[in-house]
Amino acid sequence: MSIYNHEDTLYLREPLYKNSSISLVKSSDYNAIIENFDIEVRDKIRSLENQLRFDIDELMLKAECEIQELPTKVKNMKLKDFITKYNGDISKVALEPTFDFPSSLRIPEIPPALKKLLKK
């Protein structure tokens, strides 16, 4: 839409209404149109910002729920360890035994003298 000014009347090359070929708009009307457009733009920006805040809050809540579903062992380990040791696979962490037997309950090593007897 191109606009040119002649005295106090602005001429729009593109018509405001479908049936007219050239529209005449006074400067005061033109300013009102611009002000109205500015108000609508500000309202749209405010609406988009509110939607953005809502979307961010929703994503944060979903992320927190996903983190809560992770096994405690995964939550407590470093990301580097999780990737190198388990290749990023949570099922491998779940299959690993979580109970660490005390050393007193471990099967003792066979004494060397007994190993010699067993080899014979």
Helices and strands as residue ranges (DSSP letters): E 3-6, E 9-12, E 23-26, H 27-68, H 72-76, H 79-86, H 90-95, G 103-105, H 112-119
